[in-house]
Amino acid sequence: MLVRESGCGTCHVIPGIPDARGLVGPTLDQFGRRDNIAGVLRNTPDNLVRWLVSPQSIKPGDAMPDLGITPNDAAAMAAYLYSLR
């Protein structure tokens, strides 16, 4: 529900999320198998939470906006994304 409410599907294709067919960002299919996040961070749960909370502080100018989510919400979203294998 958090992934949907945060508007992630506006920019990403996300399996299991109805209407998540965005083409701006990469598809999030098989996210749990990826080596990195945005080409700059090793794909770990802690790094993904950091990225989801404040992507612009990690990669200024990236198309990924700051979503205004809490670390707890980011952790829940990360758990979903890591289930995509």
C-alpha positions, 0 to 999 in steps of 0.5 A: 500500500505504501508503494502505491500511495507514494506514487512509485508506479508513476515512474516505475513498472512494479509487479504486484502493484496495479497501474504501476506502469511508469516508464521514467525509472527502471522496472523494479521487477527482480529488484532483490537480485540487483547489485546496486541502487541507482548505480551508486549504492550497493543494494543492501536493505540499509542503503535502500532505506537511505535511498528511499528516504532521501535520494537527492542527498545521495544523488543530487539531480537524479529523477528520483524525487524525495518522497517525504517518507519516514525511515519506518515506511521506507523499511516496509517499502524495501521489504516489498521490493526485496520480495521481487525476485 
